Amino acid sequence: MTPTRAEFHVLLALMRGPRHGYGVMQDVEELSAGQLRLGPGTLYTAIKRLRASGLISECDADADRRRCYRLTRKGKSVASDEAQRLSDLVSEARKRGLLPSGT
């Protein structure tokens, strides 16, 4: 499975450990420097897909009884593969002069 942009950001947010939905939304906004803001519909659609694919799992609710989610081994592997794919793409963009070379 290749995650969508929103799904990849959710996986990245969960790399820090279990989070509830609102915490994931905050982490995604921080990770993207405010460029990506997930609304509840987008977030929970992504969570539903990631759970169905076995990339995240639900964990015990927190003290406020909010559902929490955590990354599975498979999710970490998929996130790592996607990060490598993006890194390779950035390298290619540098080779073609689209981005300055990283020195």
PyMOL commands that set and color helices and strands:
alter all, ss='L'
color gray80, all
select helices_A, chain A and resi 5-14+21-31+40-52+73-95
alter helices_A, ss='H'
color red, helices_A
select strands_A, chain A and resi 19-20+56-59+68-71
alter strands_A, ss='S'
color yellow, strands_A
deselect
rebuild
show_as cartoon
